């Protein structure tokens, strides 16, 4: 079954934990999702119709093409969430 995917979203989730660890920001599920949502609102969505299996190579191509934008969007979002974290502990 082909499906429609925003592969910008796939790339963000692929790299987000590594970036957050590098810049010392909380990586709990709540913070990761908050940061991903803010970053994805800043990034251009990239919709593709894909069959299972071909996604990975496309994700890698997109990652290389937009890495700088993605890292800067995630970093900016992380600063906001770090200032006002919504996790409870
Ligand atoms: Zn957190």
PDB file of the backbone (N, CA, C, O) and the ligand in Angstrom, with CONECT records:
HET     ZN  A 101       1
ATOM      1  N   UNK A   1       0.838  -1.221   0.000  1.00  0.00           N
ATOM      2  CA  UNK A   1       0.000   0.000   0.000  1.00  0.00           C
ATOM      3  C   UNK A   1       0.866   1.262   0.000  1.00  0.00           C
ATOM      4  O   UNK A   1       1.644   1.478   0.929  1.00  0.00           O
ATOM      5  N   UNK A   2       0.738   2.079  -1.014  1.00  0.00           N
ATOM      6  CA  UNK A   2       1.455   3.361  -0.966  1.00  0.00           C
ATOM      7  C   UNK A   2       0.848   4.267   0.104  1.00  0.00           C
ATOM      8  O   UNK A   2      -0.352   4.202   0.373  1.00  0.00           O
ATOM      9  N   UNK A   3       1.665   5.091   0.698  1.00  0.00           N
ATOM     10  CA  UNK A   3       1.144   6.054   1.678  1.00  0.00           C
ATOM     11  C   UNK A   3       1.746   7.427   1.428  1.00  0.00           C
ATOM     12  O   UNK A   3       2.799   7.562   0.805  1.00  0.00           O
ATOM     13  N   UNK A   4       1.053   8.440   1.929  1.00  0.00           N
ATOM     14  CA  UNK A   4       1.588   9.788   1.815  1.00  0.00           C
ATOM     15  C   UNK A   4       2.293  10.138   3.123  1.00  0.00           C
ATOM     16  O   UNK A   4       1.782   9.886   4.214  1.00  0.00           O
ATOM     17  N   UNK A   5       3.459  10.715   2.984  1.00  0.00           N
ATOM     18  CA  UNK A   5       4.295  11.009   4.148  1.00  0.00           C
ATOM     19  C   UNK A   5       4.908  12.387   4.009  1.00  0.00           C
ATOM     20  O   UNK A   5       5.296  12.805   2.918  1.00  0.00           O
ATOM     21  N   UNK A   6       4.988  13.081   5.124  1.00  0.00           N
ATOM     22  CA  UNK A   6       5.801  14.294   5.161  1.00  0.00           C
ATOM     23  C   UNK A   6       7.185  13.851   5.599  1.00  0.00           C
ATOM     24  O   UNK A   6       7.424  13.617   6.783  1.00  0.00           O
ATOM     25  N   UNK A   7       8.097  13.736   4.639  1.00  0.00           N
ATOM     26  CA  UNK A   7       9.353  13.178   5.081  1.00  0.00           C
ATOM     27  C   UNK A   7      10.256  14.169   5.782  1.00  0.00           C
ATOM     28  O   UNK A   7      11.277  13.774   6.346  1.00  0.00           O
ATOM     29  N   UNK A   8       9.907  15.460   5.763  1.00  0.00           N
ATOM     30  CA  UNK A   8      10.594  16.397   6.653  1.00  0.00           C
ATOM     31  C   UNK A   8      10.408  15.929   8.109  1.00  0.00           C
ATOM     32  O   UNK A   8      11.331  15.987   8.922  1.00  0.00           O
ATOM     33  N   UNK A   9       9.191  15.466   8.406  1.00  0.00           N
ATOM     34  CA  UNK A   9       8.893  14.961   9.744  1.00  0.00           C
ATOM     35  C   UNK A   9       9.776  13.752  10.094  1.00  0.00           C
ATOM     36  O   UNK A   9      10.293  13.648  11.206  1.00  0.00           O
ATOM     37  N   UNK A  10       9.932  12.859   9.138  1.00  0.00           N
ATOM     38  CA  UNK A  10      10.778  11.686   9.374  1.00  0.00           C
ATOM     39  C   UNK A  10      12.210  12.115   9.708  1.00  0.00           C
ATOM     40  O   UNK A  10      12.843  11.574  10.614  1.00  0.00           O
ATOM     41  N   UNK A  11      12.702  13.100   8.954  1.00  0.00           N
ATOM     42  CA  UNK A  11      14.087  13.537   9.164  1.00  0.00           C
ATOM     43  C   UNK A  11      14.242  14.205  10.529  1.00  0.00           C
ATOM     44  O   UNK A  11      15.222  13.973  11.238  1.00  0.00           O
ATOM     45  N   UNK A  12      13.259  15.041  10.888  1.00  0.00           N
ATOM     46  CA  UNK A  12      13.342  15.715  12.187  1.00  0.00           C
ATOM     47  C   UNK A  12      13.418  14.676  13.310  1.00  0.00           C
ATOM     48  O   UNK A  12      14.233  14.808  14.223  1.00  0.00           O
ATOM     49  N   UNK A  13      12.573  13.645  13.243  1.00  0.00           N
ATOM     50  CA  UNK A  13      12.607  12.649  14.306  1.00  0.00           C
ATOM     51  C   UNK A  13      13.873  11.788  14.264  1.00  0.00           C
ATOM     52  O   UNK A  13      14.288  11.219  15.274  1.00  0.00           O
ATOM     53  N   UNK A  14      14.471  11.706  13.085  1.00  0.00           N
ATOM     54  CA  UNK A  14      15.719  10.957  12.961  1.00  0.00           C
ATOM     55  C   UNK A  14      16.878  11.656  13.673  1.00  0.00           C
ATOM     56  O   UNK A  14      17.749  10.993  14.238  1.00  0.00           O
ATOM     57  N   UNK A  15      16.892  12.973  13.650  1.00  0.00           N
ATOM     58  CA  UNK A  15      18.069  13.695  14.165  1.00  0.00           C
ATOM     59  C   UNK A  15      17.836  14.423  15.489  1.00  0.00           C
ATOM     60  O   UNK A  15      18.786  14.899  16.111  1.00  0.00           O
ATOM     61  N   UNK A  16      16.570  14.512  15.924  1.00  0.00           N
ATOM     62  CA  UNK A  16      16.278  15.432  17.027  1.00  0.00           C
ATOM     63  C   UNK A  16      16.978  15.045  18.340  1.00  0.00           C
ATOM     64  O   UNK A  16      17.517  15.910  19.030  1.00  0.00           O
ATOM     65  N   UNK A  17      16.971  13.748  18.687  1.00  0.00           N
ATOM     66  CA  UNK A  17      17.546  13.373  19.987  1.00  0.00           C
ATOM     67  C   UNK A  17      19.043  13.657  20.046  1.00  0.00           C
ATOM     68  O   UNK A  17      19.574  14.094  21.067  1.00  0.00           O
ATOM     69  N   UNK A  18      19.702  13.399  18.925  1.00  0.00           N
ATOM     70  CA  UNK A  18      21.142  13.646  18.857  1.00  0.00           C
ATOM     71  C   UNK A  18      21.442  15.136  19.061  1.00  0.00           C
ATOM     72  O   UNK A  18      22.356  15.501  19.801  1.00  0.00           O
ATOM     73  N   UNK A  19      20.662  15.979  18.396  1.00  0.00           N
ATOM     74  CA  UNK A  19      20.873  17.428  18.518  1.00  0.00           C
ATOM     75  C   UNK A  19      20.594  17.890  19.945  1.00  0.00           C
ATOM     76  O   UNK A  19      21.361  18.668  20.512  1.00  0.00           O
ATOM     77  N   UNK A  20      19.485  17.405  20.526  1.00  0.00           N
ATOM     78  CA  UNK A  20      19.119  17.837  21.878  1.00  0.00           C
ATOM     79  C   UNK A  20      20.164  17.397  22.889  1.00  0.00           C
ATOM     80  O   UNK A  20      20.471  18.129  23.830  1.00  0.00           O
ATOM     81  N   UNK A  21      20.711  16.198  22.696  1.00  0.00           N
ATOM     82  CA  UNK A  21      21.769  15.728  23.582  1.00  0.00           C
ATOM     83  C   UNK A  21      22.999  16.621  23.445  1.00  0.00           C
ATOM     84  O   UNK A  21      23.615  16.995  24.443  1.00  0.00           O
ATOM     85  N   UNK A  22      23.355  16.962  22.202  1.00  0.00           N
ATOM     86  CA  UNK A  22      24.512  17.830  21.945  1.00  0.00           C
ATOM     87  C   UNK A  22      24.384  19.194  22.611  1.00  0.00           C
ATOM     88  O   UNK A  22      25.367  19.736  23.115  1.00  0.00           O
ATOM     89  N   UNK A  23      23.164  19.752  22.615  1.00  0.00           N
ATOM     90  CA  UNK A  23      23.022  21.096  23.178  1.00  0.00           C
ATOM     91  C   UNK A  23      22.434  21.044  24.588  1.00  0.00           C
ATOM     92  O   UNK A  23      22.013  22.060  25.142  1.00  0.00           O
ATOM     93  N   UNK A  24      22.415  19.824  25.157  1.00  0.00           N
ATOM     94  CA  UNK A  24      22.070  19.667  26.563  1.00  0.00           C
ATOM     95  C   UNK A  24      20.637  20.111  26.896  1.00  0.00           C
ATOM     96  O   UNK A  24      20.402  20.829  27.868  1.00  0.00           O
ATOM     97  N   UNK A  25      19.696  19.664  26.066  1.00  0.00           N
ATOM     98  CA  UNK A  25      18.280  19.954  26.295  1.00  0.00           C
ATOM     99  C   UNK A  25      17.583  18.630  26.610  1.00  0.00           C
ATOM    100  O   UNK A  25      17.944  17.583  26.073  1.00  0.00           O
ATOM    101  N   UNK A  26      16.579  18.693  27.491  1.00  0.00           N
ATOM    102  CA  UNK A  26      15.821  17.519  27.914  1.00  0.00           C
ATOM    103  C   UNK A  26      15.310  16.711  26.707  1.00  0.00           C
ATOM    104  O   UNK A  26      14.803  17.280  25.740  1.00  0.00           O
ATOM    105  N   UNK A  27      15.453  15.376  26.779  1.00  0.00           N
ATOM    106  CA  UNK A  27      14.986  14.527  25.678  1.00  0.00           C
ATOM    107  C   UNK A  27      13.833  13.625  26.114  1.00  0.00           C
ATOM    108  O   UNK A  27      13.651  12.546  25.551  1.00  0.00           O
ATOM    109  N   UNK A  28      13.047  14.056  27.118  1.00  0.00           N
ATOM    110  CA  UNK A  28      11.860  13.278  27.474  1.00  0.00           C
ATOM    111  C   UNK A  28      10.847  13.387  26.328  1.00  0.00           C
ATOM    112  O   UNK A  28      10.938  14.302  25.509  1.00  0.00           O
ATOM    113  N   UNK A  29       9.893  12.468  26.267  1.00  0.00           N
ATOM    114  CA  UNK A  29       8.945  12.425  25.143  1.00  0.00           C
ATOM    115  C   UNK A  29       8.206  13.746  24.968  1.00  0.00           C
ATOM    116  O   UNK A  29       7.990  14.214  23.850  1.00  0.00           O
ATOM    117  N   UNK A  30       7.825  14.334  26.099  1.00  0.00           N
ATOM    118  CA  UNK A  30       7.069  15.587  26.058  1.00  0.00           C
ATOM    119  C   UNK A  30       7.887  16.709  25.400  1.00  0.00           C
ATOM    120  O   UNK A  30       7.400  17.395  24.502  1.00  0.00           O
ATOM    121  N   UNK A  31       9.105  16.882  25.846  1.00  0.00           N
ATOM    122  CA  UNK A  31       9.955  17.949  25.292  1.00  0.00           C
ATOM    123  C   UNK A  31      10.296  17.668  23.832  1.00  0.00           C
ATOM    124  O   UNK A  31      10.270  18.579  23.005  1.00  0.00           O
ATOM    125  N   UNK A  32      10.615  16.413  23.507  1.00  0.00           N
ATOM    126  CA  UNK A  32      10.958  16.078  22.119  1.00  0.00           C
ATOM    127  C   UNK A  32       9.783  16.416  21.200  1.00  0.00           C
ATOM    128  O   UNK A  32       9.983  16.988  20.128  1.00  0.00           O
ATOM    129  N   UNK A  33       8.559  16.065  21.611  1.00  0.00           N
ATOM    130  CA  UNK A  33       7.395  16.335  20.760  1.00  0.00           C
ATOM    131  C   UNK A  33       7.107  17.833  20.666  1.00  0.00           C
ATOM    132  O   UNK A  33       6.772  18.331  19.591  1.00  0.00           O
ATOM    133  N   UNK A  34       7.233  18.550  21.773  1.00  0.00           N
ATOM    134  CA  UNK A  34       7.040  20.008  21.742  1.00  0.00           C
ATOM    135  C   UNK A  34       8.046  20.661  20.794  1.00  0.00           C
ATOM    136  O   UNK A  34       7.687  21.510  19.978  1.00  0.00           O
ATOM    137  N   UNK A  35       9.291  20.257  20.913  1.00  0.00           N
ATOM    138  CA  UNK A  35      10.351  20.844  20.082  1.00  0.00           C
ATOM    139  C   UNK A  35      10.137  20.461  18.614  1.00  0.00           C
ATOM    140  O   UNK A  35      10.298  21.293  17.720  1.00  0.00           O
ATOM    141  N   UNK A  36       9.775  19.202  18.373  1.00  0.00           N
ATOM    142  CA  UNK A  36       9.537  18.759  16.992  1.00  0.00           C
ATOM    143  C   UNK A  36       8.388  19.548  16.367  1.00  0.00           C
ATOM    144  O   UNK A  36       8.471  19.943  15.204  1.00  0.00           O
ATOM    145  N   UNK A  37       7.314  19.780  17.131  1.00  0.00           N
ATOM    146  CA  UNK A  37       6.159  20.512  16.591  1.00  0.00           C
ATOM    147  C   UNK A  37       6.545  21.940  16.209  1.00  0.00           C
ATOM    148  O   UNK A  37       6.171  22.424  15.140  1.00  0.00           O
ATOM    149  N   UNK A  38       7.287  22.605  17.075  1.00  0.00           N
ATOM    150  CA  UNK A  38       7.705  23.983  16.775  1.00  0.00           C
ATOM    151  C   UNK A  38       8.639  24.000  15.565  1.00  0.00           C
ATOM    152  O   UNK A  38       8.489  24.830  14.668  1.00  0.00           O
ATOM    153  N   UNK A  39       9.594  23.087  15.548  1.00  0.00           N
ATOM    154  CA  UNK A  39      10.552  23.041  14.435  1.00  0.00           C
ATOM    155  C   UNK A  39       9.836  22.746  13.118  1.00  0.00           C
ATOM    156  O   UNK A  39      10.139  23.354  12.092  1.00  0.00           O
ATOM    157  N   UNK A  40       8.882  21.807  13.152  1.00  0.00           N
ATOM    158  CA  UNK A  40       8.180  21.440  11.909  1.00  0.00           C
ATOM    159  C   UNK A  40       7.290  22.571  11.395  1.00  0.00           C
ATOM    160  O   UNK A  40       7.055  22.674  10.191  1.00  0.00           O
ATOM    161  N   UNK A  41       6.799  23.410  12.289  1.00  0.00           N
ATOM    162  CA  UNK A  41       6.040  24.579  11.826  1.00  0.00           C
ATOM    163  C   UNK A  41       6.929  25.572  11.088  1.00  0.00           C
ATOM    164  O   UNK A  41       6.457  26.349  10.258  1.00  0.00           O
ATOM    165  N   UNK A  42       8.217  25.536  11.400  1.00  0.00           N
ATOM    166  CA  UNK A  42       9.185  26.434  10.764  1.00  0.00           C
ATOM    167  C   UNK A  42       9.733  25.884   9.458  1.00  0.00           C
ATOM    168  O   UNK A  42      10.247  26.630   8.625  1.00  0.00           O
ATOM    169  N   UNK A  43       9.619  24.576   9.288  1.00  0.00           N
ATOM    170  CA  UNK A  43      10.243  23.927   8.132  1.00  0.00           C
ATOM    171  C   UNK A  43       9.195  23.670   7.055  1.00  0.00           C
ATOM    172  O   UNK A  43       8.026  23.417   7.346  1.00  0.00           O
ATOM    173  N   UNK A  44       9.639  23.740   5.822  1.00  0.00           N
ATOM    174  CA  UNK A  44       8.770  23.451   4.690  1.00  0.00           C
ATOM    175  C   UNK A  44       8.411  21.958   4.701  1.00  0.00           C
ATOM    176  O   UNK A  44       9.317  21.124   4.710  1.00  0.00           O
ATOM    177  N   UNK A  45       7.110  21.591   4.701  1.00  0.00           N
ATOM    178  CA  UNK A  45       6.788  20.163   4.607  1.00  0.00           C
ATOM    179  C   UNK A  45       7.184  19.606   3.241  1.00  0.00           C
ATOM    180  O   UNK A  45       7.146  20.322   2.240  1.00  0.00           O
ATOM    181  N   UNK A  46       7.557  18.356   3.201  1.00  0.00           N
ATOM    182  CA  UNK A  46       7.949  17.705   1.943  1.00  0.00           C
ATOM    183  C   UNK A  46       7.155  16.415   1.810  1.00  0.00           C
ATOM    184  O   UNK A  46       7.563  15.359   2.296  1.00  0.00           O
ATOM    185  N   UNK A  47       6.014  16.524   1.142  1.00  0.00           N
ATOM    186  CA  UNK A  47       5.158  15.345   1.029  1.00  0.00           C
ATOM    187  C   UNK A  47       5.573  14.480  -0.144  1.00  0.00           C
ATOM    188  O   UNK A  47       5.855  14.975  -1.235  1.00  0.00           O
ATOM    189  N   UNK A  48       5.604  13.185   0.101  1.00  0.00           N
ATOM    190  CA  UNK A  48       5.852  12.241  -0.987  1.00  0.00           C
ATOM    191  C   UNK A  48       4.903  11.064  -0.827  1.00  0.00           C
ATOM    192  O   UNK A  48       4.452  10.747   0.274  1.00  0.00           O
ATOM    193  N   UNK A  49       4.617  10.435  -1.936  1.00  0.00           N
ATOM    194  CA  UNK A  49       3.888   9.173  -1.898  1.00  0.00           C
ATOM    195  C   UNK A  49       4.947   8.089  -1.990  1.00  0.00           C
ATOM    196  O   UNK A  49       5.777   8.077  -2.899  1.00  0.00           O
ATOM    197  N   UNK A  50       4.897   7.191  -1.043  1.00  0.00           N
ATOM    198  CA  UNK A  50       5.969   6.206  -0.965  1.00  0.00           C
ATOM    199  C   UNK A  50       5.433   4.802  -0.749  1.00  0.00           C
ATOM    200  O   UNK A  50       4.400   4.602  -0.110  1.00  0.00           O
ATOM    201  N   UNK A  51       6.145   3.850  -1.286  1.00  0.00           N
ATOM    202  CA  UNK A  51       5.928   2.454  -0.941  1.00  0.00           C
ATOM    203  C   UNK A  51       6.869   2.170   0.218  1.00  0.00           C
ATOM    204  O   UNK A  51       7.926   2.790   0.341  1.00  0.00           O
ATOM    205  N   UNK A  52       6.479   1.234   1.061  1.00  0.00           N
ATOM    206  CA  UNK A  52       7.375   0.863   2.157  1.00  0.00           C
ATOM    207  C   UNK A  52       8.740   0.494   1.605  1.00  0.00           C
ATOM    208  O   UNK A  52       8.833  -0.173   0.575  1.00  0.00           O
ATOM    209  N   UNK A  53       9.802   0.923   2.282  1.00  0.00           N
ATOM    210  CA  UNK A  53      11.132   0.485   1.869  1.00  0.00           C
ATOM    211  C   UNK A  53      11.924   1.551   1.154  1.00  0.00           C
ATOM    212  O   UNK A  53      13.135   1.656   1.347  1.00  0.00           O
ATOM    213  N   UNK A  54      11.253   2.359   0.316  1.00  0.00           N
ATOM    214  CA  UNK A  54      12.024   3.369  -0.395  1.00  0.00           C
ATOM    215  C   UNK A  54      12.188   4.637   0.444  1.00  0.00           C
ATOM    216  O   UNK A  54      12.908   5.557   0.055  1.00  0.00           O
ATOM    217  N   UNK A  55      11.519   4.680   1.591  1.00  0.00           N
ATOM    218  CA  UNK A  55      11.545   5.887   2.406  1.00  0.00           C
ATOM    219  C   UNK A  55      12.956   6.216   2.879  1.00  0.00           C
ATOM    220  O   UNK A  55      13.359   7.379   2.888  1.00  0.00           O
ATOM    221  N   UNK A  56      13.697   5.196   3.269  1.00  0.00           N
ATOM    222  CA  UNK A  56      14.974   5.440   3.915  1.00  0.00           C
ATOM    223  C   UNK A  56      15.962   6.208   3.039  1.00  0.00           C
ATOM    224  O   UNK A  56      16.610   7.143   3.507  1.00  0.00           O
ATOM    225  N   UNK A  57      16.077   5.817   1.776  1.00  0.00           N
ATOM    226  CA  UNK A  57      17.023   6.509   0.898  1.00  0.00           C
ATOM    227  C   UNK A  57      16.573   7.943   0.645  1.00  0.00           C
ATOM    228  O   UNK A  57      17.400   8.848   0.537  1.00  0.00           O
ATOM    229  N   UNK A  58      15.271   8.145   0.550  1.00  0.00           N
ATOM    230  CA  UNK A  58      14.755   9.502   0.371  1.00  0.00           C
ATOM    231  C   UNK A  58      15.026  10.358   1.594  1.00  0.00           C
ATOM    232  O   UNK A  58      15.371  11.534   1.475  1.00  0.00           O
ATOM    233  N   UNK A  59      14.868   9.765   2.770  1.00  0.00           N
ATOM    234  CA  UNK A  59      15.127  10.504   4.004  1.00  0.00           C
ATOM    235  C   UNK A  59      16.582  10.959   4.046  1.00  0.00           C
ATOM    236  O   UNK A  59      16.872  12.096   4.419  1.00  0.00           O
ATOM    237  N   UNK A  60      17.484  10.079   3.667  1.00  0.00           N
ATOM    238  CA  UNK A  60      18.901  10.436   3.684  1.00  0.00           C
ATOM    239  C   UNK A  60      19.231  11.555   2.701  1.00  0.00           C
ATOM    240  O   UNK A  60      20.028  12.442   3.004  1.00  0.00           O
ATOM    241  N   UNK A  61      18.620  11.508   1.537  1.00  0.00           N
ATOM    242  CA  UNK A  61      18.853  12.561   0.544  1.00  0.00           C
ATOM    243  C   UNK A  61      18.350  13.897   1.075  1.00  0.00           C
ATOM    244  O   UNK A  61      19.025  14.920   0.954  1.00  0.00           O
ATOM    245  N   UNK A  62      17.157  13.877   1.664  1.00  0.00           N
ATOM    246  CA  UNK A  62      16.579  15.108   2.199  1.00  0.00           C
ATOM    247  C   UNK A  62      17.402  15.625   3.373  1.00  0.00           C
ATOM    248  O   UNK A  62      17.612  16.828   3.528  1.00  0.00           O
ATOM    249  N   UNK A  63      17.855  14.696   4.188  1.00  0.00           N
ATOM    250  CA  UNK A  63      18.653  15.067   5.355  1.00  0.00           C
ATOM    251  C   UNK A  63      19.884  15.855   4.915  1.00  0.00           C
ATOM    252  O   UNK A  63      20.213  16.891   5.494  1.00  0.00           O
ATOM    253  N   UNK A  64      20.556  15.351   3.884  1.00  0.00           N
ATOM    254  CA  UNK A  64      21.753  16.051   3.412  1.00  0.00           C
ATOM    255  C   UNK A  64      21.416  17.419   2.844  1.00  0.00           C
ATOM    256  O   UNK A  64      22.129  18.395   3.075  1.00  0.00           O
ATOM    257  N   UNK A  65      20.311  17.476   2.092  1.00  0.00           N
ATOM    258  CA  UNK A  65      19.940  18.721   1.433  1.00  0.00           C
ATOM    259  C   UNK A  65      19.547  19.822   2.428  1.00  0.00           C
ATOM    260  O   UNK A  65      19.868  20.993   2.227  1.00  0.00           O
ATOM    261  N   UNK A  66      18.853  19.432   3.500  1.00  0.00           N
ATOM    262  CA  UNK A  66      18.277  20.436   4.406  1.00  0.00           C
ATOM    263  C   UNK A  66      18.857  20.399   5.813  1.00  0.00           C
ATOM    264  O   UNK A  66      18.295  20.990   6.735  1.00  0.00           O
ATOM    265  N   UNK A  67      19.977  19.709   5.979  1.00  0.00           N
ATOM    266  CA  UNK A  67      20.511  19.502   7.319  1.00  0.00           C
ATOM    267  C   UNK A  67      20.680  20.820   8.098  1.00  0.00           C
ATOM    268  O   UNK A  67      20.314  20.909   9.270  1.00  0.00           O
ATOM    269  N   UNK A  68      21.232  21.824   7.436  1.00  0.00           N
ATOM    270  CA  UNK A  68      21.493  23.094   8.130  1.00  0.00           C
ATOM    271  C   UNK A  68      20.184  23.724   8.614  1.00  0.00           C
ATOM    272  O   UNK A  68      20.089  24.171   9.757  1.00  0.00           O
ATOM    273  N   UNK A  69      19.168  23.756   7.727  1.00  0.00           N
ATOM    274  CA  UNK A  69      17.862  24.308   8.111  1.00  0.00           C
ATOM    275  C   UNK A  69      17.236  23.522   9.252  1.00  0.00           C
ATOM    276  O   UNK A  69      16.684  24.095  10.192  1.00  0.00           O
ATOM    277  N   UNK A  70      17.332  22.205   9.156  1.00  0.00           N
ATOM    278  CA  UNK A  70      16.697  21.350  10.166  1.00  0.00           C
ATOM    279  C   UNK A  70      17.366  21.547  11.519  1.00  0.00           C
ATOM    280  O   UNK A  70      16.689  21.688  12.537  1.00  0.00           O
ATOM    281  N   UNK A  71      18.688  21.557  11.526  1.00  0.00           N
ATOM    282  CA  UNK A  71      19.408  21.741  12.785  1.00  0.00           C
ATOM    283  C   UNK A  71      19.088  23.112  13.385  1.00  0.00           C
ATOM    284  O   UNK A  71      18.916  23.236  14.597  1.00  0.00           O
ATOM    285  N   UNK A  72      19.009  24.133  12.541  1.00  0.00           N
ATOM    286  CA  UNK A  72      18.746  25.457  13.101  1.00  0.00           C
ATOM    287  C   UNK A  72      17.306  25.563  13.602  1.00  0.00           C
ATOM    288  O   UNK A  72      17.069  26.202  14.626  1.00  0.00           O
ATOM    289  N   UNK A  73      16.342  24.959  12.914  1.00  0.00           N
ATOM    290  CA  UNK A  73      14.946  24.974  13.391  1.00  0.00           C
ATOM    291  C   UNK A  73      14.811  24.229  14.720  1.00  0.00           C
ATOM    292  O   UNK A  73      14.117  24.687  15.628  1.00  0.00           O
ATOM    293  N   UNK A  74      15.481  23.078  14.825  1.00  0.00           N
ATOM    294  CA  UNK A  74      15.398  22.295  16.066  1.00  0.00           C
ATOM    295  C   UNK A  74      16.079  23.058  17.213  1.00  0.00           C
ATOM    296  O   UNK A  74      15.574  23.091  18.335  1.00  0.00           O
ATOM    297  N   UNK A  75      17.213  23.660  16.917  1.00  0.00           N
ATOM    298  CA  UNK A  75      17.935  24.392  17.956  1.00  0.00           C
ATOM    299  C   UNK A  75      17.114  25.569  18.474  1.00  0.00           C
ATOM    300  O   UNK A  75      17.036  25.802  19.680  1.00  0.00           O
ATOM    301  N   UNK A  76      16.501  26.311  17.545  1.00  0.00           N
ATOM    302  CA  UNK A  76      15.663  27.444  17.927  1.00  0.00           C
ATOM    303  C   UNK A  76      14.482  26.991  18.786  1.00  0.00           C
ATOM    304  O   UNK A  76      14.173  27.603  19.809  1.00  0.00           O
ATOM    305  N   UNK A  77      13.831  25.917  18.359  1.00  0.00           N
ATOM    306  CA  UNK A  77      12.681  25.375  19.091  1.00  0.00           C
ATOM    307  C   UNK A  77      13.113  24.886  20.474  1.00  0.00           C
ATOM    308  O   UNK A  77      12.388  25.059  21.454  1.00  0.00           O
ATOM    309  N   UNK A  78      14.284  24.282  20.544  1.00  0.00           N
ATOM    310  CA  UNK A  78      14.783  23.735  21.809  1.00  0.00           C
ATOM    311  C   UNK A  78      15.015  24.849  22.824  1.00  0.00           C
ATOM    312  O   UNK A  78      14.754  24.674  24.014  1.00  0.00           O
ATOM    313  N   UNK A  79      15.502  25.987  22.355  1.00  0.00           N
ATOM    314  CA  UNK A  79      15.735  27.124  23.254  1.00  0.00           C
ATOM    315  C   UNK A  79      14.407  27.584  23.871  1.00  0.00           C
ATOM    316  O   UNK A  79      14.332  27.863  25.068  1.00  0.00           O
ATOM    317  N   UNK A  80      13.364  27.658  23.036  1.00  0.00           N
ATOM    318  CA  UNK A  80      12.041  28.068  23.535  1.00  0.00           C
ATOM    319  C   UNK A  80      11.501  27.089  24.569  1.00  0.00           C
ATOM    320  O   UNK A  80      11.018  27.487  25.629  1.00  0.00           O
ATOM    321  N   UNK A  81      11.591  25.801  24.243  1.00  0.00           N
ATOM    322  CA  UNK A  81      11.020  24.790  25.143  1.00  0.00           C
ATOM    323  C   UNK A  81      11.837  24.696  26.433  1.00  0.00           C
ATOM    324  O   UNK A  81      11.288  24.474  27.512  1.00  0.00           O
ATOM    325  N   UNK A  82      13.139  24.866  26.309  1.00  0.00           N
ATOM    326  CA  UNK A  82      13.985  24.817  27.503  1.00  0.00           C
ATOM    327  C   UNK A  82      13.617  25.951  28.468  1.00  0.00           C
ATOM    328  O   UNK A  82      13.643  25.780  29.686  1.00  0.00           O
ATOM    329  N   UNK A  83      13.281  27.093  27.905  1.00  0.00           N
ATOM    330  CA  UNK A  83      12.910  28.228  28.725  1.00  0.00           C
ATOM    331  C   UNK A  83      11.575  27.983  29.442  1.00  0.00           C
ATOM    332  O   UNK A  83      11.394  28.396  30.588  1.00  0.00           O
ATOM    333  N   UNK A  84      10.642  27.307  28.757  1.00  0.00           N
ATOM    334  CA  UNK A  84       9.322  27.025  29.355  1.00  0.00           C
ATOM    335  C   UNK A  84       8.977  25.555  29.172  1.00  0.00           C
ATOM    336  O   UNK A  84       8.079  25.225  28.398  1.00  0.00           O
ATOM    337  N   UNK A  85       9.674  24.669  29.870  1.00  0.00           N
ATOM    338  CA  UNK A  85       9.388  23.225  29.665  1.00  0.00           C
ATOM    339  C   UNK A  85       8.010  22.869  30.201  1.00  0.00           C
ATOM    340  O   UNK A  85       7.555  23.439  31.193  1.00  0.00           O
ATOM    341  N   UNK A  86       7.343  21.917  29.539  1.00  0.00           N
ATOM    342  CA  UNK A  86       5.993  21.522  29.965  1.00  0.00           C
ATOM    343  C   UNK A  86       5.967  20.138  30.603  1.00  0.00           C
ATOM    344  O   UNK A  86       4.901  19.624  30.941  1.00  0.00           O
ATOM    345  N   UNK A  87       7.162  19.529  30.767  1.00  0.00           N
ATOM    346  CA  UNK A  87       7.188  18.239  31.468  1.00  0.00           C
ATOM    347  C   UNK A  87       6.951  18.471  32.950  1.00  0.00           C
ATOM    348  O   UNK A  87       7.157  19.583  33.436  1.00  0.00           O
ATOM    349  N   UNK A  88       6.526  17.454  33.673  1.00  0.00           N
ATOM    350  CA  UNK A  88       6.035  17.696  35.024  1.00  0.00           C
ATOM    351  C   UNK A  88       7.072  17.527  36.142  1.00  0.00           C
ATOM    352  O   UNK A  88       6.916  18.121  37.209  1.00  0.00           O
ATOM    353  N   UNK A  89       8.128  16.730  35.920  1.00  0.00           N
ATOM    354  CA  UNK A  89       9.031  16.524  37.067  1.00  0.00           C
ATOM    355  C   UNK A  89      10.112  17.575  37.248  1.00  0.00           C
ATOM    356  O   UNK A  89      10.912  17.484  38.180  1.00  0.00           O
TER     357      UNK A  89
HETATM  358 ZN    ZN A 101      11.415  17.180  29.283  1.00  0.00          ZN
END
